[in-house]
Amino acid sequence: MMKTTVLALVALSTLAACGSGASNYTTRGAYAPVQSFATGPLQRACMAQGRKAADSQRCGCIQAVADQKLSGAEQRRGVKVFKDPHKLQVWRQSDRAGDNAFWDAWKAFGQSAEQTCS
C-alpha cells in the first residue's frame, strides 16, 4: 500500500495544480525564456490518459517543463510512466544506475512541473 501511495504521489505530482516560481535556466545552465505550453511526447501521453485534472493547458505546461528538464530519451521513457505508473516504482527501487538516474531526473522534473504549472 505504501509503495502504491508513493508511486501515485510522484506520478500525480506532474499533474498537480501549482503556483509560480519558474526558472529561466535550463538543466544545462543556459538562459531560456519560460514557456508555459509545448507539444511533445509527455503532453500527448498526459492528454491520452484522460485524468480529470489533465487539460490541454496543464499537459502543455508539463511538456514545456519537460523540454527544459528532461532529455528526449528521458521524455520517451516518461511516457511509459503515464501508461503504466507502476514502472516508476520498479525503476525507483532498481539497483541499476540508469534507473536511479532516471528516477532522480523524473523526481526533479515533477517538482519543477508542480511549481510551474497551474
Backbone as CSV, one residue per row, in Angstrom:
resi,resn,N_x,N_y,N_z,CA_x,CA_y,CA_z,C_x,C_y,C_z
1,MET,0.829,-1.196,0.000,0.000,0.000,0.000,0.871,1.257,0.000
2,MET,1.951,1.237,0.787,2.848,2.394,0.857,3.506,2.637,-0.497
3,LYS,3.924,1.552,-1.160,4.554,1.679,-2.473,3.588,2.308,-3.459
4,THR,2.346,1.880,-3.436,1.338,2.414,-4.340,1.105,3.892,-4.058
5,THR,1.077,4.270,-2.798,0.865,5.665,-2.421,2.010,6.536,-2.898
6,VAL,3.242,6.087,-2.674,4.415,6.857,-3.120,4.391,7.001,-4.630
7,LEU,4.121,5.918,-5.333,4.064,5.940,-6.785,2.994,6.909,-7.270
8,ALA,1.836,6.842,-6.672,0.747,7.714,-7.085,1.093,9.185,-6.854
9,LEU,1.708,9.486,-5.724,2.077,10.874,-5.437,3.095,11.415,-6.429
10,VAL,4.087,10.625,-6.769,5.101,11.081,-7.724,4.494,11.237,-9.109
11,ALA,3.725,10.241,-9.539,3.130,10.303,-10.867,2.152,11.464,-10.980
12,LEU,1.390,11.695,-9.934,0.400,12.764,-9.984,0.994,14.143,-9.743
13,SER,2.215,14.189,-9.189,2.823,15.500,-8.950,3.027,16.265,-10.246
14,THR,3.164,15.534,-11.348,3.326,16.209,-12.634,2.021,16.820,-13.121
15,LEU,0.919,16.401,-12.528,-0.375,16.943,-12.915,-0.988,17.847,-11.849
16,ALA,-0.252,18.080,-10.779,-0.794,18.856,-9.662,-0.916,20.339,-10.026
17,ALA,-1.914,20.959,-9.485,-2.040,22.404,-9.638,-0.966,23.065,-8.792
18,CYS,-0.457,24.191,-9.281,0.657,24.796,-8.570,0.717,26.294,-8.824
19,GLY,1.685,26.932,-8.192,1.857,28.372,-8.318,3.011,28.725,-9.223
20,SER,3.523,29.933,-9.068,4.617,30.393,-9.915,5.953,29.965,-9.340
21,GLY,7.022,30.509,-9.877,8.343,30.179,-9.377,9.226,29.541,-10.425
22,ALA,8.863,29.703,-11.674,9.642,29.083,-12.745,10.997,29.752,-12.886
23,SER,11.957,28.973,-13.262,13.295,29.474,-13.514,13.500,29.646,-15.004
24,ASN,14.370,30.562,-15.373,14.678,30.770,-16.777,15.945,30.051,-17.187
25,TYR,16.416,29.123,-16.381,17.639,28.399,-16.696,17.322,26.938,-16.981
26,THR,17.901,26.413,-18.052,17.696,25.016,-18.405,18.619,24.153,-17.555
27,THR,18.482,22.850,-17.668,19.332,21.940,-16.897,20.790,22.056,-17.311
28,ARG,21.044,22.594,-18.463,22.416,22.757,-18.932,22.969,24.140,-18.587
29,GLY,22.233,24.929,-17.820,22.708,26.226,-17.361,22.487,27.363,-18.330
30,ALA,21.893,27.098,-19.476,21.661,28.159,-20.450,20.390,28.919,-20.088
31,TYR,20.398,30.195,-20.379,19.227,31.018,-20.120,18.198,30.767,-21.210
32,ALA,16.973,30.540,-20.816,15.899,30.312,-21.774,14.634,30.968,-21.246
33,PRO,13.842,31.561,-22.130,12.588,32.154,-21.665,11.654,31.066,-21.138
34,VAL,10.876,31.418,-20.121,9.917,30.475,-19.568,8.787,30.319,-20.570
35,GLN,8.537,29.098,-20.947,7.479,28.790,-21.888,6.430,28.010,-21.133
36,SER,5.184,28.397,-21.262,4.157,27.740,-20.475,3.362,26.708,-21.267
37,PHE,3.704,26.493,-22.535,2.993,25.496,-23.319,3.914,24.939,-24.393
38,ALA,3.864,23.639,-24.566,4.612,22.981,-25.642,3.895,21.684,-25.983
39,THR,4.181,21.171,-27.152,3.659,19.870,-27.539,4.818,18.891,-27.606
40,GLY,4.530,17.652,-27.355,5.573,16.631,-27.371,5.062,15.339,-26.774
41,PRO,5.953,14.415,-26.527,5.526,13.084,-26.082,4.809,13.063,-24.732
42,LEU,5.263,13.843,-23.779,4.597,13.834,-22.465,3.256,14.558,-22.523
43,GLN,3.175,15.602,-23.321,1.905,16.317,-23.488,0.860,15.380,-24.080
44,ARG,1.255,14.628,-25.100,0.317,13.687,-25.732,-0.065,12.562,-24.765
45,ALA,0.899,12.037,-24.031,0.609,10.972,-23.065,-0.299,11.479,-21.954
46,CYS,-0.064,12.684,-21.507,-0.882,13.302,-20.463,-2.339,13.415,-20.923
47,MET,-2.536,13.903,-22.137,-3.889,14.070,-22.659,-4.558,12.719,-22.917
48,ALA,-3.796,11.733,-23.340,-4.350,10.433,-23.710,-4.854,9.635,-22.510
49,GLN,-4.358,9.936,-21.322,-4.732,9.140,-20.155,-6.097,9.501,-19.600
50,GLY,-6.637,10.645,-19.973,-7.987,11.012,-19.570,-8.171,11.289,-18.092
51,ARG,-7.107,11.673,-17.411,-7.248,12.018,-15.991,-8.089,13.287,-15.868
52,LYS,-8.792,13.383,-14.776,-9.698,14.508,-14.556,-8.960,15.854,-14.596
53,ALA,-7.768,15.911,-14.014,-7.015,17.169,-13.958,-6.243,17.457,-15.239
54,ALA,-6.258,16.540,-16.190,-5.488,16.709,-17.422,-6.294,17.530,-18.426
55,ASP,-5.813,18.729,-18.678,-6.402,19.536,-19.739,-5.275,20.016,-20.646
56,SER,-5.618,20.591,-21.751,-4.627,20.981,-22.746,-3.574,21.924,-22.178
57,GLN,-4.007,22.902,-21.400,-3.066,23.872,-20.844,-2.105,23.215,-19.857
58,ARG,-2.620,22.410,-18.940,-1.767,21.770,-17.938,-0.804,20.774,-18.598
59,CYS,-1.307,19.962,-19.506,-0.437,18.988,-20.177,0.616,19.690,-21.027
60,GLY,0.255,20.810,-21.656,1.228,21.587,-22.423,2.282,22.218,-21.536
61,CYS,1.882,22.645,-20.354,2.834,23.210,-19.392,3.799,22.128,-18.921
62,ILE,3.269,20.945,-18.649,4.111,19.832,-18.226,5.152,19.529,-19.301
63,GLN,4.734,19.548,-20.571,5.676,19.307,-21.658,6.729,20.407,-21.733
64,ALA,6.317,21.650,-21.522,7.277,22.763,-21.563,8.343,22.589,-20.478
65,VAL,7.923,22.179,-19.291,8.879,21.926,-18.213,9.772,20.740,-18.587
66,ALA,9.184,19.711,-19.155,9.956,18.537,-19.576,11.011,18.922,-20.609
67,ASP,10.661,19.819,-21.516,11.622,20.258,-22.533,12.830,20.933,-21.901
68,GLN,12.630,21.562,-20.748,13.725,22.234,-20.061,14.495,21.294,-19.135
69,LYS,13.818,20.306,-18.569,14.417,19.496,-17.506,14.828,18.084,-17.909
70,LEU,14.235,17.532,-18.960,14.486,16.147,-19.331,15.051,16.045,-20.742
71,SER,15.900,15.070,-20.944,16.398,14.788,-22.296,15.275,14.140,-23.099
72,GLY,15.464,14.043,-24.397,14.481,13.368,-25.239,14.278,11.918,-24.822
73,ALA,15.363,11.242,-24.503,15.265,9.841,-24.061,14.496,9.738,-22.746
74,GLU,14.742,10.665,-21.825,14.016,10.656,-20.545,12.536,10.933,-20.769
75,GLN,12.224,11.818,-21.719,10.817,12.088,-22.028,10.138,10.850,-22.606
76,ARG,10.808,10.173,-23.520,10.230,8.957,-24.103,10.025,7.886,-23.032
77,ARG,10.968,7.780,-22.125,10.820,6.824,-21.023,9.688,7.257,-20.098
78,GLY,9.540,8.555,-19.909,8.473,9.082,-19.063,7.080,8.801,-19.593
79,VAL,6.946,8.676,-20.916,5.649,8.319,-21.495,5.171,6.994,-20.911
80,LYS,6.103,6.101,-20.663,5.755,4.802,-20.077,5.175,4.962,-18.680
81,VAL,5.583,6.010,-17.970,5.054,6.269,-16.633,3.569,6.613,-16.714
82,PHE,3.194,7.410,-17.713,1.782,7.758,-17.867,0.956,6.523,-18.224
83,LYS,1.526,5.641,-19.036,0.796,4.445,-19.458,0.743,3.394,-18.356
84,ASP,1.813,3.279,-17.575,1.898,2.272,-16.510,2.667,2.865,-15.332
85,PRO,1.975,3.561,-14.419,2.649,4.220,-13.301,3.479,3.279,-12.434
86,HIS,3.163,2.004,-12.428,3.933,1.053,-11.623,5.390,0.964,-12.083
87,LYS,5.656,1.225,-13.354,7.030,1.196,-13.866,7.925,2.151,-13.080
88,LEU,7.382,3.290,-12.698,8.159,4.271,-11.952,8.622,3.691,-10.620
89,GLN,7.755,2.972,-9.966,8.110,2.342,-8.696,9.199,1.295,-8.905
90,VAL,9.086,0.525,-9.964,10.083,-0.501,-10.277,11.434,0.162,-10.512
91,TRP,11.449,1.234,-11.298,12.700,1.930,-11.587,13.273,2.583,-10.331
92,ARG,12.402,3.115,-9.472,12.869,3.751,-8.243,13.585,2.752,-7.346
93,GLN,13.095,1.531,-7.310,13.661,0.513,-6.435,14.774,-0.300,-7.092
94,SER,15.044,-0.044,-8.337,16.043,-0.802,-9.082,17.457,-0.534,-8.565
95,ASP,18.325,-1.498,-8.769,19.745,-1.337,-8.432,20.549,-0.824,-9.618
96,ARG,19.927,-0.683,-10.765,20.627,-0.238,-11.969,20.863,1.272,-11.924
97,ALA,22.065,1.686,-12.267,22.432,3.105,-12.239,21.555,3.923,-13.176
98,GLY,21.240,3.384,-14.348,20.399,4.106,-15.306,18.997,4.348,-14.780
99,ASP,18.447,3.346,-14.088,17.119,3.502,-13.488,17.150,4.546,-12.374
100,ASN,18.216,4.521,-11.568,18.340,5.504,-10.493,18.499,6.915,-11.037
101,ALA,19.256,7.060,-12.116,19.432,8.371,-12.737,18.104,8.872,-13.292
102,PHE,17.335,7.977,-13.912,16.024,8.379,-14.426,15.114,8.796,-13.276
103,TRP,15.101,8.015,-12.204,14.261,8.350,-11.056,14.597,9.753,-10.533
104,ASP,15.889,10.051,-10.384,16.300,11.369,-9.886,15.854,12.474,-10.832
105,ALA,16.027,12.261,-12.136,15.622,13.267,-13.123,14.107,13.436,-13.117
106,TRP,13.371,12.336,-13.028,11.908,12.397,-13.058,11.368,13.089,-11.810
107,LYS,11.970,12.800,-10.681,11.537,13.427,-9.425,11.764,14.940,-9.483
108,ALA,12.928,15.367,-9.964,13.218,16.796,-10.098,12.270,17.441,-11.103
109,PHE,12.014,16.746,-12.194,11.062,17.246,-13.195,9.679,17.426,-12.573
110,GLY,9.223,16.431,-11.812,7.909,16.522,-11.171,7.803,17.699,-10.226
111,GLN,8.872,17.968,-9.481,8.875,19.111,-8.569,8.822,20.421,-9.349
112,SER,9.564,20.506,-10.443,9.541,21.713,-11.272,8.184,21.917,-11.919
113,ALA,7.590,20.836,-12.429,6.262,20.930,-13.028,5.231,21.378,-12.005
114,GLU,5.362,20.874,-10.799,4.428,21.254,-9.737,4.550,22.753,-9.422
115,GLN,5.765,23.281,-9.436,5.979,24.691,-9.138,5.575,25.606,-10.293
116,THR,5.616,25.088,-11.508,5.415,25.921,-12.691,4.001,25.897,-13.235
117,CYS,3.370,24.742,-13.231,2.098,24.551,-13.950,0.884,24.776,-13.036
118,SER,-0.098,25.440,-13.604,-1.330,25.666,-12.833,-2.520,25.047,-13.530
